[in-house]
């Protein structure tokens, strides 16, 4: 018999919600800073990191975040973009810790 999914506990909802908000703020920071070198590539990979496929498979999100970071550093992206990348990384780490502790997923 199939397993029924229930609504996630409060901590999980909060951690995932914070992560989604950080990705959205990062995307907005890139849009606000346009134009700058590699901005289009950053937007593409940010969208990949925020995609449903990445939420279902966090390793894909980790790869997208690393790629976004590397592109932004090499392109000398504005400071606010780099700050939001760090915020995404911190929130991602919190979600991964919650998964590890069995509080998420």
Backbone torsions as a table, in degrees:
resi	resn	phi	psi	omega
1	UNK	NA	143.3	-177.8
2	UNK	-68.3	154.9	178.4
3	UNK	-91.2	131.0	178.2
4	UNK	-89.6	134.5	178.6
5	UNK	-90.8	134.7	177.4
6	UNK	-104.8	168.9	177.9
7	UNK	-64.1	137.0	-178.1
8	UNK	-63.7	154.1	176.8
9	UNK	-64.9	165.1	-175.9
10	UNK	-55.2	-42.9	-178.1
11	UNK	-62.8	-44.0	-179.2
12	UNK	-62.6	-46.7	179.6
13	UNK	-58.6	-42.1	-179.9
14	UNK	-65.1	-43.9	-178.7
15	UNK	-65.3	-47.1	179.4
16	UNK	-66.0	-37.9	178.9
17	UNK	-64.4	-42.8	177.2
18	UNK	-61.2	-41.8	-179.9
19	UNK	-64.5	-44.8	178.0
20	UNK	-60.7	-42.9	179.3
21	UNK	-62.6	-38.4	178.8
22	UNK	-66.3	-43.0	177.0
23	UNK	-59.7	-44.5	-179.0
24	UNK	-64.2	-39.7	178.2
25	UNK	-67.5	-37.3	175.4
26	UNK	-61.7	-46.8	179.8
27	UNK	-59.4	-43.6	-179.9
28	UNK	-65.6	-36.6	177.9
29	UNK	-62.9	-38.5	177.3
30	UNK	-65.9	-46.8	179.4
31	UNK	-60.0	-43.6	-179.2
32	UNK	-64.8	-28.4	-176.8
33	UNK	-90.5	-1.9	-179.2
34	UNK	-58.1	149.3	-10.0
35	UNK	-89.3	148.2	170.1
36	UNK	-154.1	157.7	-176.1
37	UNK	-55.3	136.9	175.4
38	UNK	70.1	11.5	-179.7
39	UNK	-60.5	-41.4	-179.5
40	UNK	-63.0	-41.6	177.2
41	UNK	-63.5	-41.6	178.4
42	UNK	-60.3	-46.1	180.0
43	UNK	-60.0	-41.7	178.7
44	UNK	-59.3	-49.0	-176.3
45	UNK	-74.5	-28.5	172.9
46	UNK	-64.5	-44.6	177.4
47	UNK	-61.3	-37.8	176.0
48	UNK	-63.3	-43.0	-179.7
49	UNK	-64.9	-29.5	-179.5
50	UNK	-88.9	-5.2	-172.9
51	UNK	-68.1	158.5	177.8
52	UNK	-58.7	-37.8	179.6
53	UNK	-61.1	-37.9	179.2
54	UNK	-72.6	-33.7	177.1
55	UNK	-67.6	-40.4	179.4
56	UNK	-71.4	-26.6	-178.9
57	UNK	-131.4	86.8	-174.0
58	UNK	-56.2	-23.9	177.7
59	UNK	-63.3	-33.5	175.3
60	UNK	-64.9	-37.4	178.8
61	UNK	-67.2	-41.3	178.8
62	UNK	-59.5	-43.7	-179.8
63	UNK	-64.9	-42.7	179.4
64	UNK	-63.6	-40.9	-179.9
65	UNK	-65.1	-41.7	177.8
66	UNK	-62.7	-42.8	178.8
67	UNK	-63.9	-44.2	177.8
68	UNK	-59.2	-45.2	179.3
69	UNK	-59.8	-48.9	-177.5
70	UNK	-62.8	-43.7	178.9
71	UNK	-62.2	-45.7	-177.5
72	UNK	-63.2	-42.1	179.9
73	UNK	-65.9	-46.6	-178.9
74	UNK	-64.6	-34.4	-179.0
75	UNK	-84.0	-1.5	-175.9
76	UNK	52.8	52.4	179.6
77	UNK	-61.3	156.3	178.8
78	UNK	-56.5	152.5	-176.5
79	UNK	-56.0	-39.9	-178.9
80	UNK	-62.2	-37.3	177.2
81	UNK	-63.0	-46.0	179.8
82	UNK	-63.5	-36.7	178.0
83	UNK	-64.6	-40.3	179.1
84	UNK	-71.1	-31.9	174.6
85	UNK	-61.0	-42.7	177.8
86	UNK	-63.4	-39.3	178.2
87	UNK	-63.5	-41.0	177.2
88	UNK	-62.2	-44.5	-179.4
89	UNK	-60.5	-43.7	179.5
90	UNK	-62.9	-44.4	179.6
91	UNK	-68.2	-37.1	176.4
92	UNK	-61.5	-44.8	178.7
93	UNK	-60.0	-38.2	177.5
94	UNK	-63.9	-42.8	178.0
95	UNK	-63.3	-43.5	-179.9
96	UNK	-63.4	-38.1	177.5
97	UNK	-65.8	-41.4	178.2
98	UNK	-63.3	-40.2	177.1
99	UNK	-62.5	-46.0	-180.0
100	UNK	-58.7	-39.7	-179.3
101	UNK	-83.5	0.8	178.5
102	UNK	79.7	12.9	-179.0
103	UNK	-92.5	-9.1	-178.8
104	UNK	-132.3	163.0	178.0
105	UNK	93.8	NA	NA
